Amino acid sequence: MAMLKYAEKLTVFPWEMAEEDVLALREVGFVDSAILDINQVTAYYAYANRLVDGLGVELEDIHSDKQD
């Protein structure tokens, strides 16, 4: 849950991130390399989603019954 709370806060309220958020992950056993991974994956998805949204890209429907 600590990882999910961190990722949610980084996604929704990135300006509120503080050292305490990293310490909370360490307290439940995450090492610095894992915390970096969590941060980078969360940031990458935010970047990719904003890139797609900003360009108005429409993604294909992966649940479509159509076959190529």
N, CA, C and O atoms as a GROMACS GRO file, in nm:
protein
  272
    1MET      N    1   0.082  -0.120   0.000
    1MET     CA    2   0.000   0.000   0.000
    1MET      C    3   0.086   0.127   0.000
    1MET      O    4   0.049   0.228  -0.060
    2ALA      N    5   0.199   0.121   0.067
    2ALA     CA    6   0.286   0.239   0.073
    2ALA      C    7   0.332   0.279  -0.067
    2ALA      O    8   0.337   0.398  -0.100
    3MET      N    9   0.366   0.180  -0.149
    3MET     CA   10   0.409   0.209  -0.285
    3MET      C   11   0.295   0.274  -0.365
    3MET      O   12   0.318   0.370  -0.438
    4LEU      N   13   0.175   0.222  -0.351
    4LEU     CA   14   0.062   0.277  -0.425
    4LEU      C   15   0.029   0.419  -0.378
    4LEU      O   16  -0.003   0.505  -0.459
    5LYS      N   17   0.037   0.442  -0.248
    5LYS     CA   18   0.012   0.578  -0.196
    5LYS      C   19   0.117   0.676  -0.250
    5LYS      O   20   0.084   0.789  -0.287
    6TYR      N   21   0.241   0.632  -0.254
    6TYR     CA   22   0.349   0.715  -0.308
    6TYR      C   23   0.322   0.747  -0.455
    6TYR      O   24   0.329   0.863  -0.497
    7ALA      N   25   0.292   0.644  -0.534
    7ALA     CA   26   0.267   0.664  -0.677
    7ALA      C   27   0.147   0.753  -0.702
    7ALA      O   28   0.148   0.838  -0.791
    8GLU      N   29   0.042   0.735  -0.622
    8GLU     CA   30  -0.076   0.820  -0.638
    8GLU      C   31  -0.043   0.966  -0.608
    8GLU      O   32  -0.081   1.055  -0.684
    9LYS      N   33   0.026   0.989  -0.498
    9LYS     CA   34   0.061   1.127  -0.462
    9LYS      C   35   0.151   1.189  -0.568
    9LYS      O   36   0.132   1.305  -0.605
   10LEU      N   37   0.250   1.113  -0.617
   10LEU     CA   38   0.339   1.165  -0.720
   10LEU      C   39   0.263   1.198  -0.848
   10LEU      O   40   0.298   1.293  -0.918
   11THR      N   41   0.159   1.121  -0.878
   11THR     CA   42   0.080   1.144  -0.998
   11THR      C   43  -0.016   1.262  -0.983
   11THR      O   44  -0.027   1.345  -1.073
   12VAL      N   45  -0.084   1.269  -0.870
   12VAL     CA   46  -0.191   1.368  -0.853
   12VAL      C   47  -0.142   1.498  -0.790
   12VAL      O   48  -0.189   1.606  -0.827
   13PHE      N   49  -0.050   1.488  -0.696
   13PHE     CA   50  -0.001   1.607  -0.624
   13PHE      C   51   0.152   1.610  -0.620
   13PHE      O   52   0.209   1.611  -0.512
   14PRO      N   53   0.217   1.611  -0.734
   14PRO     CA   54   0.364   1.601  -0.734
   14PRO      C   55   0.432   1.715  -0.658
   14PRO      O   56   0.541   1.694  -0.604
   15TRP      N   57   0.373   1.830  -0.652
   15TRP     CA   58   0.431   1.945  -0.583
   15TRP      C   59   0.430   1.927  -0.431
   15TRP      O   60   0.495   2.003  -0.359
   16GLU      N   61   0.356   1.827  -0.382
   16GLU     CA   62   0.351   1.802  -0.239
   16GLU      C   63   0.448   1.693  -0.192
   16GLU      O   64   0.454   1.663  -0.073
   17MET      N   65   0.523   1.636  -0.284
   17MET     CA   66   0.617   1.530  -0.246
   17MET      C   67   0.724   1.587  -0.153
   17MET      O   68   0.770   1.700  -0.171
   18ALA      N   69   0.761   1.507  -0.055
   18ALA     CA   70   0.859   1.550   0.044
   18ALA      C   71   0.944   1.430   0.088
   18ALA      O   72   0.913   1.316   0.054
   19GLU      N   73   1.047   1.458   0.160
   19GLU     CA   74   1.136   1.352   0.209
   19GLU      C   75   1.058   1.245   0.287
   19GLU      O   76   1.094   1.128   0.284
   20GLU      N   77   0.955   1.286   0.355
   20GLU     CA   78   0.874   1.193   0.434
   20GLU      C   79   0.812   1.083   0.347
   20GLU      O   80   0.791   0.971   0.393
   21ASP      N   81   0.784   1.116   0.222
   21ASP     CA   82   0.726   1.016   0.131
   21ASP      C   83   0.827   0.906   0.100
   21ASP      O   84   0.790   0.789   0.092
   22VAL      N   85   0.952   0.943   0.083
   22VAL     CA   86   1.058   0.845   0.061
   22VAL      C   87   1.082   0.765   0.189
   22VAL      O   88   1.100   0.643   0.185
   23LEU      N   89   1.084   0.833   0.301
   23LEU     CA   90   1.106   0.765   0.429
   23LEU      C   91   0.997   0.662   0.458
   23LEU      O   92   1.025   0.557   0.514
   24ALA      N   93   0.874   0.693   0.420
   24ALA     CA   94   0.763   0.598   0.440
   24ALA      C   95   0.787   0.469   0.362
   24ALA      O   96   0.753   0.361   0.409
   25LEU      N   97   0.845   0.481   0.242
   25LEU     CA   98   0.877   0.362   0.164
   25LEU      C   99   0.991   0.283   0.228
   25LEU      O  100   0.988   0.160   0.233
   26ARG      N  101   1.092   0.354   0.277
   26ARG     CA  102   1.204   0.287   0.344
   26ARG      C  103   1.156   0.212   0.469
   26ARG      O  104   1.203   0.103   0.499
   27GLU      N  105   1.062   0.272   0.540
   27GLU     CA  106   1.012   0.211   0.664
   27GLU      C  107   0.946   0.076   0.641
   27GLU      O  108   0.945  -0.009   0.730
   28VAL      N  109   0.890   0.056   0.522
   28VAL     CA  110   0.825  -0.073   0.493
   28VAL      C  111   0.917  -0.166   0.414
   28VAL      O  112   0.874  -0.271   0.366
   29GLY      N  113   1.045  -0.126   0.398
   29GLY     CA  114   1.141  -0.218   0.342
   29GLY      C  115   1.193  -0.190   0.202
   29GLY      O  116   1.275  -0.265   0.151
   30PHE      N  117   1.147  -0.083   0.138
   30PHE     CA  118   1.198  -0.051   0.005
   30PHE      C  119   1.338   0.010   0.017
   30PHE      O  120   1.362   0.098   0.099
   31VAL      N  121   1.429  -0.039  -0.066
   31VAL     CA  122   1.563   0.018  -0.072
   31VAL      C  123   1.563   0.130  -0.174
   31VAL      O  124   1.470   0.144  -0.254
   32ASP      N  125   1.669   0.210  -0.171
   32ASP     CA  126   1.673   0.328  -0.258
   32ASP      C  127   1.659   0.295  -0.406
   32ASP      O  128   1.594   0.369  -0.479
   33SER      N  129   1.718   0.185  -0.452
   33SER     CA  130   1.707   0.150  -0.594
   33SER      C  131   1.562   0.117  -0.631
   33SER      O  132   1.518   0.148  -0.742
   34ALA      N  133   1.489   0.054  -0.540
   34ALA     CA  134   1.348   0.024  -0.566
   34ALA      C  135   1.264   0.151  -0.564
   34ALA      O  136   1.171   0.166  -0.643
   35ILE      N  137   1.297   0.242  -0.475
   35ILE     CA  138   1.225   0.370  -0.468
   35ILE      C  139   1.248   0.448  -0.597
   35ILE      O  140   1.155   0.510  -0.649
   36LEU      N  141   1.370   0.445  -0.647
   36LEU     CA  142   1.399   0.511  -0.775
   36LEU      C  143   1.317   0.447  -0.887
   36LEU      O  144   1.262   0.519  -0.970
   37ASP      N  145   1.309   0.315  -0.889
   37ASP     CA  146   1.228   0.247  -0.990
   37ASP      C  147   1.081   0.288  -0.982
   37ASP      O  148   1.018   0.315  -1.085
   38ILE      N  149   1.027   0.292  -0.862
   38ILE     CA  150   0.887   0.333  -0.842
   38ILE      C  151   0.867   0.474  -0.896
   38ILE      O  152   0.770   0.501  -0.967
   39ASN      N  153   0.959   0.562  -0.863
   39ASN     CA  154   0.950   0.701  -0.907
   39ASN      C  155   0.959   0.712  -1.059
   39ASN      O  156   0.881   0.783  -1.120
   40GLN      N  157   1.053   0.641  -1.119
   40GLN     CA  158   1.072   0.650  -1.263
   40GLN      C  159   0.955   0.591  -1.341
   40GLN      O  160   0.912   0.648  -1.442
   41VAL      N  161   0.903   0.479  -1.297
   41VAL     CA  162   0.788   0.419  -1.367
   41VAL      C  163   0.666   0.509  -1.355
   41VAL      O  164   0.595   0.530  -1.454
   42THR      N  165   0.642   0.562  -1.237
   42THR     CA  166   0.528   0.653  -1.217
   42THR      C  167   0.543   0.777  -1.304
   42THR      O  168   0.448   0.818  -1.369
   43ALA      N  169   0.661   0.835  -1.305
   43ALA     CA  170   0.685   0.956  -1.385
   43ALA      C  171   0.675   0.926  -1.534
   43ALA      O  172   0.623   1.008  -1.609
   44TYR      N  173   0.725   0.810  -1.577
   44TYR     CA  174   0.718   0.776  -1.719
   44TYR      C  175   0.573   0.765  -1.766
   44TYR      O  176   0.537   0.818  -1.871
   45TYR      N  177   0.490   0.697  -1.688
   45TYR     CA  178   0.349   0.683  -1.728
   45TYR      C  179   0.279   0.818  -1.731
   45TYR      O  180   0.197   0.843  -1.819
   46ALA      N  181   0.311   0.906  -1.636
   46ALA     CA  182   0.254   1.041  -1.639
   46ALA      C  183   0.298   1.113  -1.766
   46ALA      O  184   0.217   1.177  -1.833
   47TYR      N  185   0.426   1.103  -1.798
   47TYR     CA  186   0.478   1.167  -1.919
   47TYR      C  187   0.410   1.111  -2.044
   47TYR      O  188   0.363   1.187  -2.129
   48ALA      N  189   0.406   0.978  -2.056
   48ALA     CA  190   0.350   0.916  -2.175
   48ALA      C  191   0.202   0.951  -2.192
   48ALA      O  192   0.158   0.979  -2.304
   49ASN      N  193   0.128   0.950  -2.085
   49ASN     CA  194  -0.014   0.984  -2.093
   49ASN      C  195  -0.035   1.129  -2.131
   49ASN      O  196  -0.125   1.159  -2.211
   50ARG      N  197   0.044   1.219  -2.077
   50ARG     CA  198   0.032   1.360  -2.113
   50ARG      C  199   0.073   1.384  -2.258
   50ARG      O  200   0.015   1.468  -2.327
   51LEU      N  201   0.173   1.313  -2.303
   51LEU     CA  202   0.216   1.324  -2.442
   51LEU      C  203   0.104   1.284  -2.536
   51LEU      O  204   0.073   1.356  -2.631
   52VAL      N  205   0.044   1.170  -2.512
   52VAL     CA  206  -0.065   1.120  -2.595
   52VAL      C  207  -0.186   1.214  -2.587
   52VAL      O  208  -0.244   1.249  -2.690
   53ASP      N  209  -0.223   1.253  -2.466
   53ASP     CA  210  -0.337   1.343  -2.449
   53ASP      C  211  -0.310   1.478  -2.514
   53ASP      O  212  -0.399   1.534  -2.579
   54GLY      N  213  -0.190   1.531  -2.498
   54GLY     CA  214  -0.156   1.662  -2.553
   54GLY      C  215  -0.156   1.665  -2.705
   54GLY      O  216  -0.180   1.770  -2.765
   55LEU      N  217  -0.130   1.552  -2.767
   55LEU     CA  218  -0.130   1.546  -2.912
   55LEU      C  219  -0.264   1.500  -2.969
   55LEU      O  220  -0.282   1.494  -3.091
   56GLY      N  221  -0.357   1.467  -2.881
   56GLY     CA  222  -0.488   1.423  -2.926
   56GLY      C  223  -0.487   1.286  -2.990
   56GLY      O  224  -0.574   1.254  -3.071
   57VAL      N  225  -0.389   1.205  -2.955
   57VAL     CA  226  -0.378   1.071  -3.012
   57VAL      C  227  -0.492   0.984  -2.958
   57VAL      O  228  -0.518   0.980  -2.838
   58GLU      N  229  -0.557   0.915  -3.049
   58GLU     CA  230  -0.660   0.821  -3.008
   58GLU      C  231  -0.602   0.681  -3.018
   58GLU      O  232  -0.552   0.640  -3.122
   59LEU      N  233  -0.609   0.610  -2.908
   59LEU     CA  234  -0.554   0.475  -2.904
   59LEU      C  235  -0.653   0.377  -2.965
   59LEU      O  236  -0.774   0.398  -2.962
   60GLU      N  237  -0.600   0.271  -3.020
   60GLU     CA  238  -0.687   0.171  -3.081
   60GLU      C  239  -0.760   0.094  -2.972
   60GLU      O  240  -0.711   0.081  -2.859
   61ASP      N  241  -0.876   0.045  -3.006
   61ASP     CA  242  -0.957  -0.032  -2.912
   61ASP      C  243  -0.904  -0.174  -2.908
   61ASP      O  244  -0.922  -0.249  -3.004
   62ILE      N  245  -0.841  -0.212  -2.799
   62ILE     CA  246  -0.783  -0.346  -2.791
   62ILE      C  247  -0.889  -0.452  -2.766
   62ILE      O  248  -0.861  -0.572  -2.774
   63HIS      N  249  -1.010  -0.409  -2.736
   63HIS     CA  250  -1.119  -0.502  -2.709
   63HIS      C  251  -1.213  -0.516  -2.829
   63HIS      O  252  -1.322  -0.572  -2.818
   64SER      N  253  -1.170  -0.463  -2.941
   64SER     CA  254  -1.251  -0.467  -3.060
   64SER      C  255  -1.268  -0.610  -3.112
   64SER      O  256  -1.175  -0.691  -3.103
   65ASP      N  257  -1.384  -0.640  -3.164
   65ASP     CA  258  -1.409  -0.773  -3.221
   65ASP      C  259  -1.358  -0.783  -3.364
   65ASP      O  260  -1.360  -0.890  -3.424
   66LYS      N  261  -1.314  -0.671  -3.419
   66LYS     CA  262  -1.266  -0.670  -3.557
   66LYS      C  263  -1.133  -0.744  -3.566
   66LYS      O  264  -1.050  -0.738  -3.476
   67GLN      N  265  -1.116  -0.813  -3.678
   67GLN     CA  266  -0.988  -0.878  -3.705
   67GLN      C  267  -0.931  -0.820  -3.832
   67GLN      O  268  -1.002  -0.797  -3.929
   68ASP      N  269  -0.801  -0.797  -3.830
   68ASP     CA  270  -0.735  -0.738  -3.947
   68ASP      C  271  -0.717  -0.837  -4.058
   68ASP      O  272  -0.663  -0.803  -4.163
   0.00000   0.00000   0.00000
